[in-house]
């Protein structure tokens, strides 16, 4: 064995050890998400805004008794929609496309609420159970908006509990992907 062979062998072993160490380090970095102060602050603000939708939860529960949601529910949803429209491009996770799905479900819920609150122009106001009929028609849109908000809340809570990689964070919100949405049929 000459010196070149020995040096080449040692250099190869050192390079192999270095590559193994880099692989282990990259795997570790992939499993733990880097902490981004700005994203954490945005997520906390989003979570606070989503938690303020308690009236929507009560409105969906009260629809079983035939009670239409009031204007505070509409105002809360409109405020949340405005906030999400303004901030959707600042989030890395959930992605802007996923936030857009939530905005669309809130828009459809607001449209259904507007129809339900519109005064009738004929004798339908005198039908005995008109509010129950309106509730049954309105329920799918409000439940869809509430379900999308709950997906956001659950994903944000999971990210706060344990930092995960960006890919896993996006998977937490997979239910909000446009291809996973089913249209509401009445």
Secondary structure as a PSIPRED ss2 file (coil, helix, strand):
# PSIPRED VFORMAT (PSIPRED V4.0)

   1 X C   1.000  0.000  0.000
   2 X C   1.000  0.000  0.000
   3 X H   0.000  1.000  0.000
   4 X H   0.000  1.000  0.000
   5 X H   0.000  1.000  0.000
   6 X H   0.000  1.000  0.000
   7 X H   0.000  1.000  0.000
   8 X H   0.000  1.000  0.000
   9 X H   0.000  1.000  0.000
  10 X H   0.000  1.000  0.000
  11 X H   0.000  1.000  0.000
  12 X H   0.000  1.000  0.000
  13 X H   0.000  1.000  0.000
  14 X H   0.000  1.000  0.000
  15 X H   0.000  1.000  0.000
  16 X H   0.000  1.000  0.000
  17 X H   0.000  1.000  0.000
  18 X H   0.000  1.000  0.000
  19 X H   0.000  1.000  0.000
  20 X H   0.000  1.000  0.000
  21 X H   0.000  1.000  0.000
  22 X H   0.000  1.000  0.000
  23 X H   0.000  1.000  0.000
  24 X H   0.000  1.000  0.000
  25 X H   0.000  1.000  0.000
  26 X H   0.000  1.000  0.000
  27 X H   0.000  1.000  0.000
  28 X H   0.000  1.000  0.000
  29 X H   0.000  1.000  0.000
  30 X H   0.000  1.000  0.000
  31 X H   0.000  1.000  0.000
  32 X C   1.000  0.000  0.000
  33 X C   1.000  0.000  0.000
  34 X C   1.000  0.000  0.000
  35 X C   1.000  0.000  0.000
  36 X C   1.000  0.000  0.000
  37 X H   0.000  1.000  0.000
  38 X H   0.000  1.000  0.000
  39 X H   0.000  1.000  0.000
  40 X H   0.000  1.000  0.000
  41 X H   0.000  1.000  0.000
  42 X H   0.000  1.000  0.000
  43 X H   0.000  1.000  0.000
  44 X H   0.000  1.000  0.000
  45 X H   0.000  1.000  0.000
  46 X H   0.000  1.000  0.000
  47 X H   0.000  1.000  0.000
  48 X H   0.000  1.000  0.000
  49 X H   0.000  1.000  0.000
  50 X H   0.000  1.000  0.000
  51 X H   0.000  1.000  0.000
  52 X C   1.000  0.000  0.000
  53 X C   1.000  0.000  0.000
  54 X H   0.000  1.000  0.000
  55 X H   0.000  1.000  0.000
  56 X H   0.000  1.000  0.000
  57 X H   0.000  1.000  0.000
  58 X H   0.000  1.000  0.000
  59 X H   0.000  1.000  0.000
  60 X H   0.000  1.000  0.000
  61 X H   0.000  1.000  0.000
  62 X H   0.000  1.000  0.000
  63 X H   0.000  1.000  0.000
  64 X H   0.000  1.000  0.000
  65 X H   0.000  1.000  0.000
  66 X C   1.000  0.000  0.000
  67 X C   1.000  0.000  0.000
  68 X C   1.000  0.000  0.000
  69 X C   1.000  0.000  0.000
  70 X C   1.000  0.000  0.000
  71 X H   0.000  1.000  0.000
  72 X H   0.000  1.000  0.000
  73 X H   0.000  1.000  0.000
  74 X H   0.000  1.000  0.000
  75 X H   0.000  1.000  0.000
  76 X H   0.000  1.000  0.000
  77 X H   0.000  1.000  0.000
  78 X H   0.000  1.000  0.000
  79 X H   0.000  1.000  0.000
  80 X H   0.000  1.000  0.000
  81 X H   0.000  1.000  0.000
  82 X H   0.000  1.000  0.000
  83 X H   0.000  1.000  0.000
  84 X H   0.000  1.000  0.000
  85 X H   0.000  1.000  0.000
  86 X H   0.000  1.000  0.000
  87 X H   0.000  1.000  0.000
  88 X H   0.000  1.000  0.000
  89 X H   0.000  1.000  0.000
  90 X H   0.000  1.000  0.000
  91 X C   1.000  0.000  0.000
  92 X C   1.000  0.000  0.000
  93 X C   1.000  0.000  0.000
  94 X C   1.000  0.000  0.000
  95 X C   1.000  0.000  0.000
  96 X H   0.000  1.000  0.000
  97 X H   0.000  1.000  0.000
  98 X H   0.000  1.000  0.000
  99 X H   0.000  1.000  0.000
 100 X H   0.000  1.000  0.000
 101 X H   0.000  1.000  0.000
 102 X H   0.000  1.000  0.000
 103 X H   0.000  1.000  0.000
 104 X H   0.000  1.000  0.000
 105 X H   0.000  1.000  0.000
 106 X H   0.000  1.000  0.000
 107 X H   0.000  1.000  0.000
 108 X H   0.000  1.000  0.000
 109 X H   0.000  1.000  0.000
 110 X H   0.000  1.000  0.000
 111 X H   0.000  1.000  0.000
 112 X H   0.000  1.000  0.000
 113 X H   0.000  1.000  0.000
 114 X H   0.000  1.000  0.000
 115 X H   0.000  1.000  0.000
 116 X H   0.000  1.000  0.000
 117 X H   0.000  1.000  0.000
 118 X C   1.000  0.000  0.000
 119 X C   1.000  0.000  0.000
 120 X C   1.000  0.000  0.000
 121 X C   1.000  0.000  0.000
 122 X C   1.000  0.000  0.000
 123 X H   0.000  1.000  0.000
 124 X H   0.000  1.000  0.000
 125 X H   0.000  1.000  0.000
 126 X H   0.000  1.000  0.000
 127 X C   1.000  0.000  0.000
 128 X C   1.000  0.000  0.000
 129 X C   1.000  0.000  0.000
 130 X H   0.000  1.000  0.000
 131 X H   0.000  1.000  0.000
 132 X H   0.000  1.000  0.000
 133 X H   0.000  1.000  0.000
 134 X H   0.000  1.000  0.000
 135 X H   0.000  1.000  0.000
 136 X H   0.000  1.000  0.000
 137 X H   0.000  1.000  0.000
 138 X H   0.000  1.000  0.000
 139 X H   0.000  1.000  0.000
 140 X H   0.000  1.000  0.000
 141 X H   0.000  1.000  0.000
 142 X H   0.000  1.000  0.000
 143 X H   0.000  1.000  0.000
 144 X H   0.000  1.000  0.000
 145 X H   0.000  1.000  0.000
 146 X H   0.000  1.000  0.000
 147 X H   0.000  1.000  0.000
 148 X H   0.000  1.000  0.000
 149 X H   0.000  1.000  0.000
 150 X H   0.000  1.000  0.000
 151 X H   0.000  1.000  0.000
 152 X H   0.000  1.000  0.000
 153 X H   0.000  1.000  0.000
 154 X H   0.000  1.000  0.000
 155 X H   0.000  1.000  0.000
 156 X H   0.000  1.000  0.000
 157 X H   0.000  1.000  0.000
 158 X H   0.000  1.000  0.000
 159 X H   0.000  1.000  0.000
 160 X H   0.000  1.000  0.000
 161 X H   0.000  1.000  0.000
 162 X C   1.000  0.000  0.000
 163 X C   1.000  0.000  0.000
 164 X C   1.000  0.000  0.000
 165 X C   1.000  0.000  0.000
 166 X H   0.000  1.000  0.000
 167 X H   0.000  1.000  0.000
 168 X H   0.000  1.000  0.000
 169 X H   0.000  1.000  0.000
 170 X H   0.000  1.000  0.000
 171 X H   0.000  1.000  0.000
 172 X H   0.000  1.000  0.000
 173 X C   1.000  0.000  0.000
 174 X H   0.000  1.000  0.000
 175 X H   0.000  1.000  0.000
 176 X H   0.000  1.000  0.000
 177 X C   1.000  0.000  0.000
 178 X H   0.000  1.000  0.000
 179 X H   0.000  1.000  0.000
 180 X H   0.000  1.000  0.000
 181 X C   1.000  0.000  0.000
 182 X C   1.000  0.000  0.000
 183 X C   1.000  0.000  0.000
 184 X C   1.000  0.000  0.000
 185 X C   1.000  0.000  0.000
 186 X C   1.000  0.000  0.000
